[in-house]
């Protein structure tokens, strides 16, 4: 294998442009140029919300009953409890990396107000949906929708909690 001869190239100094950093002689790659264009576009456009997690809270009629449903039937764990000293007022539940809060309704807006109407919480899992449905039924839970295949390549089940909040648990196939 032949050795390459090294060449020394004499460069002349160019004045730096205003507002531009001097490079160490390296050219920008296509990916770096694309990233720079994206950063500039973001500066000009309205900034969007970028979340790292989402923690909804449901206001429930009977906190103990709801905690039993979410822990005993669905398999959440309680990671935090809030009380007024004597009574449980709220809990923070966790399933995988997702969190869900439950708080006791004080009925200031009326005892007969409906909860859970017009909302559904979609829950993505890697667990087997049929096995999960079997476990929920064995724990005494009722499915609002039995395991079914959904487009685009998902399988899901649905449950409704004691206060009428709807959850659909799905897995991409």
C-alpha positions in Angstrom: 0.0 0.0 0.0 1.4 3.3 -1.0 1.9 6.1 1.5 0.1 9.4 0.9 2.2 12.4 0.7 1.1 15.2 3.0 0.7 18.6 1.6 0.9 21.8 3.4 -1.6 24.4 2.1 -1.0 28.0 3.0 -4.2 29.7 3.8 -4.7 33.4 3.8 -6.7 35.0 6.6 -10.1 36.2 5.8 -11.9 38.7 7.9 -14.7 37.2 10.0 -18.3 38.2 9.2 -20.1 40.0 11.9 -22.1 37.7 14.1 -20.5 34.6 12.9 -18.2 32.4 14.9 -14.9 31.4 13.5 -14.7 27.7 12.8 -11.8 25.5 13.5 -11.4 24.7 9.8 -14.2 22.1 9.7 -17.0 22.5 7.2 -20.6 22.2 8.3 -22.3 18.9 7.4 -25.7 18.8 5.7 -27.2 17.8 9.0 -25.7 20.8 10.8 -26.9 23.1 8.1 -30.4 21.6 8.3 -30.4 22.0 12.1 -29.3 25.6 11.8 -32.1 26.4 9.4 -34.6 24.7 11.8 -33.3 26.8 14.7 -33.6 30.0 12.7 -37.2 29.0 11.7 -38.1 28.4 15.3 -36.8 31.8 16.3 -39.1 33.4 13.8 -42.2 31.3 14.5 -44.3 31.2 17.6 -42.7 28.8 20.1 -44.7 25.6 20.6 -45.3 23.8 23.9 -42.9 20.9 24.5 -43.9 18.6 27.3 -42.0 15.8 28.9 -44.9 14.2 30.7 -48.6 14.6 31.2 -50.4 14.1 34.5 -54.2 14.5 34.4 -56.2 14.6 37.6 -59.7 13.2 38.0 -62.0 14.6 40.6 -63.9 11.6 42.0 -66.9 11.1 44.3 -65.4 8.4 46.5 -61.6 8.5 46.7 -61.2 5.2 48.4 -63.4 3.4 45.9 -61.4 5.0 43.0 -58.1 4.1 44.5 -59.2 0.5 44.8 -60.3 0.5 41.2 -57.1 1.9 39.8 -54.8 -0.2 42.0 -56.6 -3.5 42.5 -58.3 -3.7 39.1 -56.0 -1.8 36.7 -52.7 -2.3 38.4 -51.6 1.3 39.2 -49.5 1.9 42.3 -50.0 4.8 44.8 -46.9 7.0 45.0 -48.2 9.9 47.0 -51.2 10.6 49.3 -52.7 13.9 50.3 -54.9 14.2 53.4 -56.4 16.9 55.6 -55.1 15.0 58.6 -58.1 12.8 59.0 -59.5 12.2 55.5 -57.8 11.2 52.3 -58.1 14.1 49.9 -56.1 12.9 46.9 -53.5 10.4 45.6 -51.0 10.4 42.8 -50.9 7.0 41.0 -48.3 5.6 38.7 -48.4 3.0 35.9 -45.0 2.5 34.1 -43.8 6.1 33.6 -47.3 7.6 33.5 -49.0 9.3 36.4 -52.6 10.0 37.2 -54.0 12.1 40.1 -57.2 11.5 41.9 -58.8 14.1 44.1 -61.9 13.9 46.3 -64.8 16.0 45.1 -66.0 18.6 47.6 -69.3 18.8 45.7 -69.1 22.6 45.6 -70.4 22.4 42.0 -73.2 20.0 43.0 -73.4 16.3 44.0 -75.2 15.3 40.8 -72.8 16.7 38.3 -71.6 14.2 35.7 -67.9 13.3 35.4 -66.0 11.8 32.6 -68.4 12.9 29.8 -66.8 13.8 26.6 -63.3 12.6 27.5 -61.2 9.5 27.0 -57.7 8.8 28.3 -55.7 6.8 25.7 -53.1 4.6 27.3 -50.3 3.1 25.3 -48.8 -0.2 26.6 -46.4 -2.9 25.6 -48.4 -5.5 27.5 -50.5 -8.2 25.8 -54.0 -6.8 25.5 -55.8 -10.2 25.8 -53.8 -11.0 29.0 -54.5 -7.6 30.4 -58.3 -8.0 29.7 -58.2 -11.4 31.5 -56.4 -9.9 34.5 -58.9 -7.0 34.7 -61.9 -9.4 34.6 -60.3 -11.7 37.2 -59.9 -8.8 39.5 -63.6 -8.0 39.2 -63.4 -5.2 36.6 -65.7 -4.8 33.7 -64.6 -4.0 30.2 -66.6 -1.4 28.3 -65.0 -2.7 25.1 -63.6 -6.2 24.7 -60.2 -6.7 23.1 -60.4 -5.7 19.5 -58.2 -4.9 16.6 -58.2 -1.3 15.5 -56.7 0.4 12.5 -53.9 1.4 12.2 -52.5 -1.8 13.6 -53.5 -1.5 17.2 -55.3 -3.8 19.6 -57.3 -2.2 22.5 -59.6 -2.6 25.4 -61.7 0.0 27.2 -62.8 0.4 30.8 -64.9 3.0 32.5 -64.0 3.9 36.1 -66.5 4.2 38.9 -67.1 7.9 38.1 -67.5 7.5 34.4 -64.0 8.4 33.2 -63.2 6.3 30.1 -59.8 4.7 29.5 -58.7 2.9 26.4 -55.6 0.8 26.7 -54.0 -0.1 23.5 -50.9 -1.8 22.0 -49.5 -1.3 18.6 -49.2 -4.7 16.8 
